[in-house]
């Protein structure tokens, strides 16, 4: 099908509010316990009322779902659990008719071990053209019994798996996700064709998973901590790939957002040069603790990283890999680190919710685009998944110490008094929902003026209608210790009190929105944010 008519010079993405859909857990349209595209289509009115500009779908392709869909078997086919390609095409059109664009997720670093290329490589044997599309190598040791190198995994565990003929193949994630060899022309051609396939079906953009990992040092040297260049992260050759991709996106008026985790600001900015990616995720802000100095420094660093290349910043509090915001902000350590995830970490949910409400207003007031993970607008906490129901490979590859990511992937509650809280009719959801989630259901929150959902709906509407928000300038104003005060254009202020005591509000003419009820007397209590007009 042809792409819908959209202006090719439209820079909607610079200020967009983008909602992340994890399809398995959003809404179940056929009652089989797994979320699907029919469920999303039925909930498009909810998404339109929420006030977002685009939907980003985590992988909806054919997959064994060993790693939540990031093990792709066929990039041109929708997984039967989610629906069909025709349904995806219909969803893209229907969403666009409501003013919502669609962004799809591409996973270029690896494929599923069920992908036709990998099955052909196993059958073809050592030295074959089919194996050249991957990283197959003989092992070390007298009988090749040792892996070819000692690269650390992005998950826990090994990065090499031996096949029956004695060779080993590289997988930076799970053994079911063999890494592609990006020096092979077939790999580049295939992904360029995949991009065109989805742009021609009307998607507005592509999110690139593990965007800095594609190219590897061809010698596959052992990893040495602190030695540059890294053998498989941020290799210089990767930028040529994204330049060729950008040319394709420009043909269709499409945009890219990269998952780029890099500590070096200058190297991070290279991905956002005018002929490469449009935007990249801001993981420093996502993992930043609820501390005023750290937040201010992270915001400053983010804007400074983007300024040289003229790219807008992106802001996000949570995603499908990260502990839910209300849970994280209710802990002694309010930051996020994969290495520190453990079972049984104490959480004050009331405190975490109060902070998450304030963080929502802070995030939505910052210049650039913002990403909202499904369920954050409901204030969902991280769910405790019974150990015998956990499915995430991060848990198993850690030897059971890491609770994994399933706690932030639990199916959404839509109706307080319906089976599975309205997620679907019939089969129990693929992950169990907590027994107390009726209070978070959409139907209860939609009519509650003090709910998290109402806060997000109101904030997103103001962000869309007040000219001073979105991409553009900002400045810090003098504030008491522990308080952040951001000035935007058109006389708009965002004030966040992260101190332990109430503080006076700055001079203003109107209170546009507060994250919680304000007392009389013109003060701002702790862990509350407010939008003001001066």
C-alpha positions, 0 to 999 in steps of 0.5 A: 500500500502507498504511504499516506500523504504527509508533509515531507518537511514536517518536523512534528517529531521535534516536540512530539509526545510518543506513547510506547506500546508493548503489544503483548500487554496493551489490550487483548482483542481476541481473548487468548491472553495475549495483547494484539493489534485488534486490541490496540485498534479498539483502544485508539479512542483512548489514545487519541483522548490521552493526547499523544502524537505517535505510537511506538510499537516494540517488535510485532514481527514473527518471533519465538518470543524468547526475548519479548519479540526482540528475537525476530524470525521475519521482519515482514510478517506480523506474529500470529499472536498479534494479528496479520500484516493486513491488520497492521496496515489497517492500524497504521491508517486508522491511527493516522486518521485520528492524528496519531503516527506509527513508529515501528521497532527494527532490531538490526544487531541480531535475528532469531535463531529461527530466522531463515538465514540462520537455519541456512547457515547451520545447514551449510556448514563452515566456510559457507556464504550462508555463515558469512552473514553471521559471526561464526568462528573456530574455537580456541584451545587444543580442540576448539573447545574454548570460545573465540574470545571473551566478550561480555554479554549484554545479558549475563552469561556467555556470548558464544555458542558452539554448534555440532560441527565445532564452530562457534557463533556470536550472540551479544544477547541470548543464544537464540539471538545470533548477531549479524555480520554488518560487513556483509553486503547481504545484511545491509541490503536486507535491512534497507529493503526492510526499511522501505517495506515499512515506510511504504506501509505508512509508518512515520518512523523507525526506532533502532534497537541497540543502535551502537552495537551493529559493527564489530572489530573484524579481528574479534579481539579479546575485550580489555576494560577501558581500552578504546576503541571498544571491539563491538560498541560504537565502532566508527564504521557504523555511521556509514550504515546510518547515512545510507538509512537516512537517505531512505528515510528522507525519501519517505519523510520518515524519522529515526530514533536510536537506542544509543547508550554511550557515556561519551557526549561527543561520540553520542552526538555523532549519531545525530548529525544531520545526515544520520539519525533524527533523535536518540533516547536519553538514558541518562535522564531515565536512570537519574535519581530523584535528586535536584543537583543530579537532575539539573546536571543531567538536563544540562548535559543532555541539552549540551550534547544535542546543541552542536548538531541541532537535534532535539533532546528526548525525555523518558522516565520508563520503558519496557526494560526499566523498573516502573517510575512509581516503584523506583521513586519510592525507594532509597535509591531512586536511580536505575541500574540493571546491575542493582536489580534484586528481589524484595527491594523495599518501596514506599508507593505513596511517596513514589507516586507523589514523585512520579506525578511531579516528574511527569510535569518536569519531563513534559516541560522540557524542550524536545520530544517525550516518550511515555511508556504504556501504563505510566499514565495510570501510575502502575507500580512494578508488579511482583511476578511469582518466580514460576511465572517469570519469562524474561531471559535476564532472570534466568541468565543471572542465575535467578538473582535478577527479577528480570523485566516482566514486572513492568510488562504486566497487561494493563488494567482497563475495567476495574470489575471485569475479568483480567481488569478488561485486558481481554475476555477469556484466557488468563493473561500471559503474565499475572496481574496483581490482585489490587490493580482494580484501583489503577483501572482506566475506567476508574481513573477517567472520572477521577479529577485527581487521578494520574490519568487525568493529570497526564491528559491535562498536561499533554493537552496543555503541552500541545496548546501552550506555545511555550512548551515543546522544542525550543529554548529554556533557562534556569531561574534562581531557586531555593536549595532543592528546587528546580525552576525552568523558564520556557517561552511565553512566560511559562514556568515549571517549578519542582520542589525536591527539598524536604520543606515547603517553598514559596512559589515565584511570582505568577499570574496563573497556576496552569497545573499542579502535580498534587493539590496546592495548599493556600498561602502560595507555597509548594510542598515537597515532591510537587511540581507546578506549571505557572504563567507569569 
